[in-house]
């Protein structure tokens, strides 16, 4: 019988967000995987946290909460696809502004065209 824990290198899933909040506090989201790893290296993470961050799949992360959810899914053996990517908030569609034909500006009569060749 062994007295060692089953996985000593992985922190409990509940503590992931707290551990990462200190490390990734200066990171601007959305961020790519390499940016998350670089900020961790600049912070000077321990080897356990570094190996945890290396388990992140290659994708864009939109929040610290999403990074923690993906790592919790990886540690628990769930498919990462279950943790959906939270994209940026949708931008409202705006209809183009229509200008009545009569109010459009008329072209000036004496205008010259812009030269396409350099002028010496």
Buried (B, 14 or more C-beta within 10 A) or exposed (E): EEEEEEEEEBBEBEEBBEBBEEBBEEBEBBBEBEBBBEBBEEBEBEEEBBEBBEEBEEEBBBEBBBBBBBBBBBBEEEEBEEBEEBEEEEEEEEEEEEEEEEEEEEEEEEEEEEEEEEEE
